[in-house]
Amino acid sequence: MLDFMRALLCGALLALPSAAAAQQDRPLWEIGVVGGAVSTPAYPGADDRSSRLLVLPAPIYRGKIFRSDESGIGARLFRSDRAEFDVGFAASLPSRSDDVDARAGMPDLGTLVEFGPRLKLTLLRREFSRLRLDLPLRTVIEGRGGLRNQGWNFAPRLVYEMADSGTGWNGDLHVGFVAANEKLNSYFYEVRPEFATAQRPAYDAKKGLVLVRAGGFAARKISPDVRVFGYLWYENYARSANEESPLFRKNSGASAGIGFMWTLARSSRRAND
C-alpha cells in the first residue's frame, strides 16, 4: 500500500550503491535532495489515479544500528552473511476522498505510518547480485486529528538485487504480495451505513489478501553526486479478500515513477557495514 512519498523515497534510497556487492567503502552519511514524478492508484482496487511532483530531503546514514540507506529506514538489530533483522518504518501522504469518485463524501484517508520488524534472508549471493527474501510485518498508524492504530499488514517479497558492476547502473526485480487484517482492510474498503448510497451499499470488510505485486527498478549514475532512477510496478487485485466492496473498482493497476537524487554533502568517515 505504498504511495507518493514512500515511492519517491524508496526510489531514491534504491538508487544508492547497493550492498549486494562488496562495497564497504561508502560514506557514513550523505545529505541530498530527491525529486520526481510518481503516479499510483488512489488505493488498491481504485479506478482513480493520483499523480504528484515532489521534492524532498534525502538524508542517508549507514550506522551499525540506525540506518537510512538502500534497505530502508530503521534500526538494524542483527546481521550475518545470510540474514538481517531490523525494525523500520515508512510513511505515506494523505488522500482526499472528494478526489476519488468511489469515496466521495466519505472520510479522507490520512497520513499513514507503518512500523514494525523485518527479516531479510539472502538466498543466493554473487559478486554483483543477490537473491533475497524480505519478510516485513508492520503495524499501521494514522495521523489525522490524533494518532489511531489502523491494523497491520504482512508484505513478503522475493527480490533479485543487482549492484553497479562498473557500468553505472543498478536495480532490482521483485515479486510479492500484501495481506492485511480486518481492521486495515476496513480502513480502505468498508462502507459504514451512514456513508451508504444507492450506488454504494454498506459493506463490512474482511481480512486477507490485498494484492499481488511484481515490478522492477533501475538507477543510473550520472556523476559522483547525481543519480537518476525509474520504477514500474504491476499490481493484481483479482484475488482480493474484498473484491465485493463497492469501493473495489479494478482488478489490476500499475504504479510508475521517475526521479533524481542529488547529493549535496557526504562524510569523509567511511561506513563500517
N, C-alpha and C positions, 0 to 999 in steps of 0.2 A: 504494500500500500504506500508506495513511495511517490512523492510528487515534487513540486518545483525546487524548493531549497535543498531538499535531500538529494535530488537527482543531480543538481549542479555541483554541490559539494562532493558528492560521490565521484563525479567525473573528474573533478579537479584532483582529488586525492589519488585516484587511479592513474592519473597522468604522471604521477611521480615515478622515479625509477623504482622498479619492483624488487621486492625481497626474494623473488623466485630464483634469481641468480645470486652468485656470491658477491654482493655489492655491499660490503661493510663500511666502505669509506664514504659515508654520506654525512652531511651536516647534522648536528644535533637539533638545530632549529632553523626554520625558514619563515619569513614573513612575506606575504604577497597578496595579490587580489585575483579573484576568479570572476569571469563574466561570461554570459552566453544566453542562448535562447533554448527553452525547453517547451515541449508540448506533450500533454498526457491526457488520458480520460479523466473527467472530473472526479470519478471514483470507479472502482472495478465494476464493470457492467453498465456504466453510464453511456448514453448516446450523445452527450455534450462533451466537448473538449475544453481544456484550459491551457492557455499558452501565455508565457511571460518572458520578458527580458529582465535579467538580474545581474547586478554587480555586487559581490560580497567579499569581505576579508577572508583570507585563507591562511591562518596560522598553522604551521607544521611543527610538531615536536616529537622526537624519537627517543624518549627516555626509556629506561629499563622497565618501568611500570606504567607510568602515564604516557599516553601516545595519541598523536593525531597525525596519521600517515595513511598510506595506501590501504591499510587494513581497516581503517575507520577511526573513530574517536572513542577513547575509553581507557581502562586500566588493564594491562596485561598481567595476569596473576601467575601464569605458568607457561613455560616454553621449553620444548625439546626439539629434536630433529624431526619428529613425526607429529607432534601435537602442540597446540596452543590453546589456552583458556583465558578468556578476557571477559570483562564486564563493560559494556559500551552503551552509547545512546545515539539517537538520531532525532531530527525534528522535521516537521512539515508545516507549510504555511496554511492559514485558514482558507475556507472556501465559502462564498456567499450562496445560500440556497436559491436566492432570486436570480442568480446567473445560470441556474440549471433547471430546465423546464420541469423535469420529473419531481424536483424537490421544491417547487415554488410554494411559498407560504409556510414551509417547514423551518425548524431551527437551522441556523448556519452550522457548518462543520468548522470547529475551532482549530486552533493550533494544537498539534499533537506531538508529544514527546514520547519516544519509545526507549525503554531502559531495561537491560537485563543481560544475562550471561550468554556466551557463545563459545562453542567448542569447534576448533578447526583442526582437521586431520589431513595430513599430507599423505596421499595415496601413492604418488609417483613423483619422483624428482629427477630432472635433468639439469644440465648446466644453465640453460636459459629458459627453462619452463618447469611447471609443476602442475599436477592434478591434485585438487584438494576438495574435501567435503566440509561445508560450513553448516553448523547446527545451532542457530540462534533461537532463543526463547525470550520474548520481550513483553513486558507489561506496557500498556499504553495509557498515558496521562493526557487529558485535555486541559488546555488553559483557555477558558472562556468564562469570564465572570467568576474566577476562582479555579482551583485545581480539582479535577474529578478523575478517578480511575475509570477507564472505559474498556477494561478487559485485557486480553493478551493474545498474541499470535505466535505461531511457530512457522519458520520460513527456511527450511533446509534447501541447500543448493549445491550442485556439483560444478566446480569451476576449473577450467583449464586456463592457467595464467602464463602469459608469455612476456619475458623481460626483453629489454633492449640488448641485442647481441652485437651492437655496433652500427646498426642501420638508422638509429634514431627513433625507431618505432617500438611501442609496447602495447599490450592489450590483453583481453581475455574473452573467452566464450563461456557461457554458463546456462544451466537449466535447473529449475527447481519449482517448488510450489509454496503457497501460503495457506495455512489453515488458522482459524480463529475460534475462540469460544463464543458462546451465545451472546454475551454482553457486547463484545466488539462488533460482531455481525449485526446486532441490533442497532448499533450506532449508525451504520451505513444503510441498512435495508429495512428496518422496522418502520411501519406506519401506524402510529397510535391513533385511536378512534377520533380524537379531536382534529387530526390532520387529514382524515379520510375525505375523499370526494367521490363523485360518480365515476371518474376516470382513475382514481387512485384509492382502491379499497384498503381497509385496515389489514395489517399483516404482522404476524409475530415471527421474528427471525429465528433461525436455527444455528446451532454450532456446526462447524465443519469446514469443508474446502472453500476457499475464496477464489483462487486462480492457480493456473499452471503457467510458468513463465520461461521463455528462452530468449537469449539475446547475446549481443556482442558489444565490445568496446574497443576503441583504438585511440592512441595518442601519438603525436609526432613532436619531437624536439626540434624547434626552430632555431634556438640559440641557447646558451647556458642558462638564460633567465626566462625564456618564453617557450611554452608548450601549447599546442592546440589539441583538442580532443573531440570525439563524437561518439554517440552510442545509439543503438536501436534495440528495443525490447519488444517482443511479441507476447501478448498475454491471452490465454484462453480461459473463458469463464463457463464453458458449456456444462461442466460437471459441478458447478457451484451449488452449495447446500441451499442457497437462497435464490435460485433462478425463478421461483414463482412469485417473488416480491414484485409489486408494481414499480419499484424503483430500479429493478433489473431490466435493462433495455437492449443490451447487445451481448452476443456470445463470445466476442473477441475484441481486442483493442491493441493499440501499439503506442509506445512512448518513444520519443526521439529527442535528441538534443545535440547542439554543437557549442563549443566554448573555448576559452583560453585561460591559461594560468600564467601570471607574470610574477616572478619572484623579485622582490624589492631589496631584500637583505637576507643574509644567511650567516650562521656562526662559523667561526674558524675551528671551533671544537668539533670533533667528529663523534658520531653516534657509536655506541658500543652495543650492537644488537645481541 
